[in-house]
Amino acid sequence: MTLETIELAFEVGRFAFMLGIILFIARIGWSRQLLDNWAWRFSILAFLLLLFGVSINVIDDYEVTRTLFNWKDSALNTFLEKGVGYFGGFAFMFLAAWSWLPHSDALRSGKRMAEVAQCAAERQRDDLRKQLTQAQKMEAIGALTGGIDHDFNNLLMVIDGYARRASDNTGKQSIIDESLQQVLGATKRATALTKQLLVFSRRQAMEKKVERVAVLIAEMRGLMIHAAGTRINLLFEIEDGETCIETDSNEFSQTLLNLTINARDAMPDSGTITIASKLIDANDDGGGIIEISVTDTGLGMDEATVEHIFEPFFTTKERGKGTGLGLATAYGFMQASGGDIRVASKPGAGTTMSLRFPVSNLPRVETRAEINSVARGCGETILLVEDNEPVLKLIHEALTERGYVVLPAPSGFEALELEMSYDGDIDIILTDIVMPGLSGIEMAQVVRSRRPNARIIFMSGYTDEAKKTGQMPCGATFLQKPVNMIRLAEVIRARLDQREMLEEAEVVRCQV
Amino acid sequence: MPSVMERFTDFRVLLVEDDPQSMNLIRSMLNDLGIYQIHTANNGLKAKKFLEDAETKDHANVMLCDWNMPLVSGIDLLRHIRHDNLDMPFLMITGQADEESVREARSAGVTGYIRKPFTTDDLRKKLRIVQSILALRSTSADTEIASTG
């Protein structure tokens, strides 16, 4: 062996060792295909060349090479010999490094493990995604019920508080009056709340009417002041007193209240909420757009938040405080009203939410107060049938107080017994629909068969069931429960007077 | 009163009463009112069978039932038949007329009650109401048949 050969071997060894390390590091990235085919083929080829090269070098004086290939002793010869040596040494060391590295099987199992791990990770990711979706759903439901819970508790608190206040101040008529008004207002809101739930679950149609904006806002004034709390200053800037819009007053109130509550929550310490209405784009023909805005001096919102505020279940309030439905509902309501809702906000500069309604030129129907003043009885007889005894008692008392003669019955059969033994006229049959035994519809039909002039008013909490039966007698009026006594008195009076004012009440029209 | 007797002729009564004497009395009262299609059961189980048997179940269109019976009481029977969606008029004969039990019967779907002791005239009043219900149901059934046909 010459010194040259030893040097060469060293050089080759160093080279191959480094390459081995590189391969070791890089092997993770190799596909199994490559390892199995290309690498092994390459290695075997390299091994053969190695044997060839080493054997040539060992012979030392290159005789074999020269004889074999008939090479001349030239630069090219040397290069080839060395090259073969290099290549062989490299291949040898490569294989050495390869055997030192984890073996092909181990690699393969490693790959398999990696694949299994990857598969498991993907599955886990899918599971997590599902869990997240479910969690979001649950959170939505939780937030929803939490919010309703909260609203109802507030209403109960109002009712309880004012009822106590009234009973504590029995001598002071003004306090009692004010307290009772508050209680009535709260029950009205509670009714509206359950109605809202119905809207949510059944997509109940809106009851659009022509309403004066100033009146709508004035009606909400007390409630908004109440909602804003004592920390917050509430300003009203109602510009136009006569402008009417076509809207559902309940939903309008709810929307306005939601905006007020949002404004309040944006001002944790104190501040001012301005409720303003002004005509914009007024036309000569009386049309145009009226803008009702709620402005706060609170925290404001960044652009990212503003982008999402109308999305359902999006809320910046803490859990249980907001449902994330307020603005989504408001958005839907405004769409249905033919208007739109706009937001202007900057961090630190407060927020303005604006509701824009097209101005309505349609004539306005009588207000509730106007009807209320005449909604009294003049000794007319009402056959009242209701299986829920407290409700029966309540309606009985309310109608007696308003000047009606009431025949109360807790079931259809008892109503018929009363009716049979009653000699006078029966003007109105006021009955629940769903009752065990004999339904209100059947009972009313039996009475009507004997007393064709009796007018029928049905009350029920179940709209769909009642309408589905299709058995409601012609001309009967349907009232959705819960019914407040004022509304009931209005409807009774209207039925007695044969007036066509029945807004919410539906008259059964028959196809003959 | 011949007209009254005429009016109740379409009544087919299932009378459920465990006391033989009361049973006989009520039966004769019904006869006085012109009702002769009377089936009897002296306990709730028999009444149940009667109503479940395909052959006999259409033999009655009105039920007259005592509340207080051993094994299956009147209210049990009422619940059972309402559960089976039978809406036939069900008159409960009751001696205990406290508000609570009346409420119970009402929510179970009783049509009406007759308080013991009662006279033929009391029974007639109740049956007149039942008749108006039956008449209504038969006309609305006719209308339904007419409209579907």
Boltz contact constraints between the chains, C-beta under 6 A:
constraints:
  - contact:
      token1: [A, 411]
      token2: [B, 106]
      max_distance: 6.0
  - contact:
      token1: [A, 413]
      token2: [B, 111]
      max_distance: 6.0
  - contact:
      token1: [A, 413]
      token2: [B, 112]
      max_distance: 6.0
  - contact:
      token1: [A, 416]
      token2: [B, 129]
      max_distance: 6.0
  - contact:
      token1: [A, 436]
      token2: [B, 107]
      max_distance: 6.0
  - contact:
      token1: [A, 436]
      token2: [B, 109]
      max_distance: 6.0
  - contact:
      token1: [A, 437]
      token2: [B, 109]
      max_distance: 6.0
  - contact:
      token1: [A, 437]
      token2: [B, 110]
      max_distance: 6.0
  - contact:
      token1: [A, 437]
      token2: [B, 111]
      max_distance: 6.0
  - contact:
      token1: [A, 438]
      token2: [B, 111]
      max_distance: 6.0
  - contact:
      token1: [A, 445]
      token2: [B, 136]
      max_distance: 6.0
  - contact:
      token1: [A, 446]
      token2: [B, 132]
      max_distance: 6.0
  - contact:
      token1: [A, 446]
      token2: [B, 136]
      max_distance: 6.0
